[in-house]
Amino acid sequence: MARYIFITGGVVSSLGKGLMAASLAALLQARGFKVRIRKFDPYLNVDPGTMSPYQHGEVYVTDDGAETDLDLGHYERFTGVSARQSDNVTSGRIYRDIITRERRGDYLGATVQVIPHVTDAIKEFALADPDDLDFILCEIGGTVGDIESLPFIEAIRQLRNELGREQTCSVHVTLVPYIAAAGELKTKPTQHSVRELTALGVQPDLLLCRCEKPLPEVERRKIALFCNVRAEAVIPALDASSIYSVPLQYHAEGLDAEVLRHFRLDSPAPELARWEDIVDRYQNPEGEVTIGVVGKYVGLPDAYKSLNEALIHGGMANRVKVHIRWIDAEIFEQDDAEIAAQLEPMNAILVPGGFGERGTEGKIASVRFARERKVPFFGICLGMQMACIEGARNTAGIAAASSTEFGETPEPVVGIITEWMSPEGLQIRNANTDLGGTMRLGAYDATLAGNSHVAAIYGTTHISERHRHRYEVNVAYRERLEQGGLAFSGMSPDGLLPEIVERPDHPWFVGVQFHPELKSKPFDPHPLFKGFIAAAVQQSRLV
């Protein structure tokens, strides 16, 4: 029987509900339970695929091709359980499906309303595919009191009545701010948040109190008294030195034990050696490297959340601390001296994915610097395409090389994908296709050249990686690019779509069309990031 844990937040956003859900799931998993986490997003977009990274942060892509909230990346990184389409739903998707049913006549003339039709759809999503799971954690985006989240809170209220308290648990994440002028932690914001949630029919069973100072026992009991929970169910959540120390911190405060007490479950102590090793590797490095990430969304690190974490994982694997220098690609577009000044101190250079023309010439200049100076280089998605355009222009004699994404060009080294095979069959797109959900999305296989650098890194010639792109390197230019020293070392199984390029004459120069950062985990670093950081360590010793 699956048990449901509903996670809400109050007072302000960005309190760490997603990280809390991931940490609790990891602790339950460490006790031997099978878990899955789901995210309810109240916004009206069908998915975050068309949203600006500055609005939403990273779009996290699942194996089955869903474009989802970045919290699903936390879920996967902490549990190792692959997310799927059914693990993230938005108000937009729910309303779209309901309106589609109404237009078909599925409701037989009934008046379609928020209750019961919208709330029933939310409950249907929450209860779908329980499999043989012990716990399903459902995180509600936004904060209690938001107009758009009201149907989700109502759906939770109904589910708690229908399933019973023995099968459901409500965890509310709230803020206990420290007022420096008074020298005190203030509990009133938490009290008001819980009162708002209770007024909507949901009495929380546990409170996770975010605070920057230790929560005194007297304040803990005060919160318990006014919020109608046991004092032991008020769990302090202090700021942590690393997100990977959060599971251990929550365990020390009794979070997982209190959840099991609520469900009247016994369990052996959790096996936390994995997390202790992760924290030890993070907190006790034996060296350090600096990675220059040349991108266009560097003003918001959440736009590259999985990338940031994958680099840290590569550092853990090599027992080094990774310093990430976020560099705006646009500053390189007119000034060669600035390129050298910014990139010479770097032990390695990474050019990540992105969309649109802005900053691309700066990215190409960064690729050229890495190639000519023999600095380890890693290009991801658009970064690989920029590596191919740089190679075409500067080593293959194709001076006009460009991408059709940036406009008409006589030398389309990169162009829009019009056809490709997916698990669902042949996919056909064109330049006028809707932007949302129409890219090459999800996991696809690739075949690696047996004598290649990447085959040695992976330890195999057959891989599966996640994609999110609309443009592709034009395989018609392969021969000319390879004559210029850029080897096509990974291809789709049918040999039509380039997946990986590398330079055999370079210490470490790899470009990939997919997003390997999406599959990296602290306890299982992605081999490409592990190898990239190892190359950066070697480069640091040459300086």
Secondary structure, DSSP 8 states (H G I E B T S, - for coil): --EEEEEEE-SSS-S-HHHHHHHHHHHHHHTT--EEEEEEE-SSSSSGGGS-HHHH---EE-TT--EE-THHHHHHHHH-----GGGEEEHHHHHHHHHHHHHHTTTTT----IIIIIHHHHHHHHHS--TT-SEEEEEE-S-TT-GGGHHHHHHHHHHHHHH-TTTEEEEEEEE--EETTTTEE--HHHHHHHHHHHHTT---SEEEEEESS---HHHHHHHHHHHTS-GGGEEEEE--SSGGGHHHHHHHTTHHHHHHHHHT--------HHHHHHHHHHHS-S-EEEEEEEES-TT-GGGGHHHHHHHHHHHHHHT-EEEEEEEEGGGGSS-HHHHHHHHTT-SEEEE----SSTTHHHHHHHHHHHHHHT--EEEETHHHHHHHHHHHHHTS--TTEEEGGGS--SEEEEEE--EEEETTEEEE--TTS-STT-SEEEEEEEEE-TTSHHHHHHTSSEEEEEEEESEEE-GGGHHHHHHTT-EEEEE-TTS-SEEEEE-TTSSSEEEESS-GGGG-BTTB--HHHHHHHHHHHHHHHH-
